[in-house]
Amino acid sequence: MRRRRSGGSSSDLTGGGEVFDAFDDPEENARVRHFFLTVRERFLAASSRGRRVCTPEGTGHDFPDHVPDFVVQVVGSLLDQYGPGAPKAF
């Protein structure tokens, strides 16, 4: 069984690169890093319209409560790109 370093929860991905260093074992760090980066790219590739949206610096999973204007901007850009009158994918 691998020991977790103290601080942060296992589900906290807001720490950026820190989440990859949560285990004392360097091989486990590399495995976790590879897993998350690979899964992220596979999810994006699953849709021809998928895109990565990076939240403003200093925000995490609860960003809608902290930067609601950012959410409105992102949704607005999606509607401009894919809303009524936009070319259909099929």
C-alpha positions as CSV (number, residue, x, y, z in Angstrom):
1,M,0.0,0.0,0.0
2,R,1.3,3.4,-0.9
3,R,1.3,6.2,1.5
4,R,-0.2,9.6,0.6
5,R,1.7,12.7,1.6
6,S,-0.2,14.9,4.0
7,G,-2.3,17.8,2.6
8,G,-4.9,17.9,-0.1
9,S,-7.5,15.3,-0.9
10,S,-7.1,12.6,-3.5
11,S,-9.9,14.1,-5.6
12,D,-8.4,17.7,-5.6
13,L,-7.2,18.4,-9.1
14,T,-7.0,22.1,-8.6
15,G,-3.4,22.0,-7.5
16,G,-2.2,21.6,-11.1
17,G,1.0,19.6,-11.1
18,E,0.9,19.0,-7.4
19,V,-1.7,16.3,-7.8
20,F,0.8,14.2,-9.7
21,D,3.2,14.4,-6.8
22,A,0.8,13.1,-4.2
23,F,2.6,9.8,-3.8
24,D,6.0,9.1,-2.4
25,D,6.8,6.7,-5.2
26,P,8.2,8.4,-8.3
27,E,7.0,5.5,-10.5
28,E,3.5,6.0,-9.2
29,N,3.7,9.8,-9.8
30,A,4.6,9.1,-13.4
31,R,1.8,6.6,-13.8
32,V,-0.8,8.9,-12.4
33,R,0.5,11.8,-14.5
34,H,0.3,9.7,-17.7
35,F,-3.2,8.5,-16.8
36,F,-4.7,11.9,-16.3
37,L,-3.0,13.5,-19.3
38,T,-4.0,10.6,-21.5
39,V,-7.6,10.5,-20.3
40,R,-8.0,14.2,-20.7
41,E,-6.9,14.0,-24.4
42,R,-9.1,11.0,-25.1
43,F,-12.2,12.8,-23.7
44,L,-11.5,15.8,-25.9
45,A,-10.9,13.6,-29.0
46,A,-14.3,11.8,-28.4
47,S,-16.1,14.7,-30.0
48,S,-15.3,16.7,-33.1
49,R,-16.6,19.7,-31.2
50,G,-14.7,19.1,-28.0
51,R,-12.5,21.8,-26.7
52,R,-10.5,22.4,-23.5
53,V,-11.5,25.5,-21.5
54,C,-9.0,26.6,-18.9
55,T,-10.4,28.4,-15.9
56,P,-8.9,31.7,-14.8
57,E,-5.7,31.4,-12.7
58,G,-6.4,30.9,-9.1
59,T,-9.7,29.1,-9.6
60,G,-10.6,25.5,-9.2
61,H,-13.6,23.2,-9.5
62,D,-15.9,25.7,-7.9
63,F,-15.1,28.4,-10.5
64,P,-18.7,29.2,-11.4
65,D,-19.3,30.6,-8.0
66,H,-16.1,32.6,-8.1
67,V,-16.0,33.9,-11.7
68,P,-19.6,33.8,-13.1
69,D,-18.7,36.3,-15.8
70,F,-16.2,33.8,-17.2
71,V,-18.9,31.1,-17.4
72,V,-21.2,33.5,-19.2
73,Q,-18.4,34.4,-21.7
74,V,-17.6,30.7,-22.4
75,V,-21.2,29.7,-22.8
76,G,-21.7,32.7,-25.1
77,S,-18.8,31.7,-27.3
78,L,-20.2,28.2,-27.6
79,L,-23.6,29.6,-28.6
80,D,-21.9,31.9,-31.1
81,Q,-20.1,28.9,-32.6
82,Y,-22.7,26.2,-32.4
83,G,-26.0,28.0,-31.7
84,P,-28.9,28.7,-34.1
85,G,-27.8,29.5,-37.6
86,A,-24.4,27.7,-37.1
87,P,-23.5,25.1,-39.7
88,K,-24.8,21.6,-38.7
89,A,-22.2,18.9,-38.0
90,F,-24.3,16.2,-39.8
